[in-house]
Every structure is written in C-alpha cells, then in structure tokens.
C-alpha cells in the first residue's frame, strides 16, 4: 500500500473515477469528483498557460478547464466524440475550488483495496511523482492514481499562470 494513501484514507476499499488520456488510464478519488459533462464549447482566455484551455459556464459559475494531458506532460487532448470534462471539487482548507478537467474518455468507477495499490515506481513513470498516489492494476491495465490536490494545486496553477503571462505593469506617476 502506498504511503500517500495510508495517511489519507481510513477505509479498506477506495473508489476512483477512471478515465483515459490517449492510451493511458488515470484515476481520481471519487470523493473529489462532482460530475462529468459532455464536452461543449470552452471560452478561450488570452495570455494563459497551455494547460488552461479556457472556462465554461456551469450553472452560472465560471469554471476553469484544464487540459490534463498537457498538465501531466503529455500531448493536448484532441476533442472527439467521447471527450468530456470532469468537474472536480478540491478543498483548499479555507474554501472549495471547482475545476474542469479535459479527458479523452471516462471509463468507470473502479474499486481498489489498499493492497491493490502500489507505490510509485522510481523509474518508467514520466509524471511528477508528487502528482501520483500510486499505481493500481485493473485486469490487464495499469491505472495511475492521481493526487488531485497536488496535480491541481490552486496556488501552483496560479503561480504558473502569473509567470506565463510575463506581464509587467508600467509605473504611473
């Protein structure tokens, strides 16, 4: 069992929403996901990093949409018939942040016991290790279980967005 899950989960079976980006399978804790939306038009926001594809209107709220492929160092998700937006809700301690994640397809809700989840290998996974809770095996497929709070850290994403714009405001006297 992974150390990351050992410290955060007190139950014997954990539920994950599994989804695909290209040929890779990923999972997020079901408790962090709110809903799955069919991909519709995303409004582009100028001067934002590549992983921030834009915003959507979710029942009157503006929700940023992140291309998880780019965020994980992969190619951008290409919009196709089964492309979807996974709405996640993260607890930042003082507030909740709602984000949309672009994925090629949503697969299913999978149940993994703690014993089914292995630590992140020290080789062969080209994703930042702090983004990963562990690796689970489902039939003949490996599922990379993501730590949403670290992968989608609002403070880190904000810092990237601010540094990406390279904007400096002139001094006005």
SVG drawing of the C-alpha trace seen along z (x, -y; Angstrom):
<svg xmlns="http://www.w3.org/2000/svg" viewBox="-27 -61 41 70">
<polyline fill="none" stroke="black" stroke-width="0.4" points="0.0,0.0 1.3,-3.5 2.3,-5.9 0.2,-8.6 -3.0,-6.6 -2.1,-5.2 -2.1,-8.7 -5.3,-9.9 -7.7,-7.0 -9.1,-5.1 -11.2,-2.6 -10.2,0.7 -11.6,0.1 -11.2,-3.2 -13.4,-4.3 -11.7,-6.0 -13.2,-7.5 -11.1,-6.1 -10.5,-7.9 -8.2,-7.9 -5.9,-10.3 -4.5,-8.9 -3.9,-5.2 -3.1,-5.8 -5.6,-5.2 -5.8,-7.5 -7.9,-7.7 -9.1,-10.3 -10.7,-9.7 -14.4,-9.6 -14.9,-11.8 -13.1,-14.6 -15.2,-14.4 -18.6,-16.1 -19.9,-15.3 -19.0,-14.5 -20.0,-16.8 -20.1,-16.2 -17.6,-18.5 -19.1,-21.6 -17.5,-24.9 -14.9,-26.3 -14.3,-30.0 -10.6,-30.7 -8.9,-33.1 -6.0,-35.0 -2.5,-35.0 -2.9,-31.8 -0.7,-28.7 -1.3,-26.0 -2.8,-23.7 -5.6,-26.2 -7.8,-25.7 -10.5,-28.2 -13.6,-28.5 -17.1,-27.1 -20.4,-28.3 -21.5,-25.7 -25.0,-26.7 -23.9,-30.4 -20.4,-29.8 -17.3,-30.4 -15.2,-27.2 -11.6,-27.0 -11.0,-23.9 -7.5,-22.3 -6.2,-20.0 -4.9,-17.2 -2.8,-15.8 -0.7,-19.0 -0.6,-19.3 0.8,-15.8 3.4,-16.5 1.6,-14.7 0.1,-15.9 -3.0,-18.0 -6.3,-16.2 -7.9,-16.3 -11.6,-16.9 -13.5,-14.0 -17.0,-12.5 -16.3,-11.0 -14.2,-13.9 -15.6,-15.0 -15.0,-17.5 -14.6,-16.0 -15.7,-18.5 -13.7,-18.2 -14.0,-20.0 -10.9,-20.5 -10.8,-21.5 -8.2,-24.2 -8.6,-24.4 -10.5,-27.6 -12.6,-27.2 -13.6,-24.8 -12.2,-25.2 -14.1,-23.8 -12.2,-22.9 -12.9,-21.1 -10.5,-18.5 -10.4,-17.7 -10.1,-13.9 -10.5,-11.7 -13.0,-9.4 -14.3,-8.5 -14.2,-4.7 -15.9,-3.8 -15.9,-3.9 -13.3,-1.3 -12.8,0.1 -9.3,0.8 -8.3,2.2 -5.3,0.6 -3.4,3.8 -4.1,3.4 -2.3,0.0 1.4,0.0 3.9,-2.8 5.1,-4.9 8.0,-3.2 11.2,-5.1 11.5,-4.6 9.3,-4.4 6.7,-7.0 7.3,-10.3 4.9,-12.3 6.0,-14.2 6.0,-11.7 4.2,-14.0 1.2,-14.0 0.7,-10.3 -0.9,-8.5 0.0,-5.1 -0.4,-2.6 -3.2,-0.1 -3.8,2.9 -7.2,3.4 -7.4,6.5 -4.5,6.1 -4.3,2.3 -2.3,0.1 -4.2,-2.8 -2.2,-5.8 -4.0,-7.2 -3.6,-11.0 -3.4,-13.1 -5.8,-15.9 -4.8,-18.3 -1.2,-18.3 -1.8,-17.8 -4.3,-20.7 -2.9,-22.8 -4.6,-26.2 -1.5,-28.0 0.8,-26.2 -1.5,-26.7 -1.8,-30.4 1.9,-30.8 2.4,-29.1 -0.3,-31.3 1.2,-34.5 4.7,-33.6 3.4,-32.6 1.9,-36.0 5.2,-37.8 3.2,-41.0 4.8,-43.9 2.7,-47.0 4.2,-50.4 4.8,-52.6 2.3,-55.5 3.4,-58.8"/>
</svg>
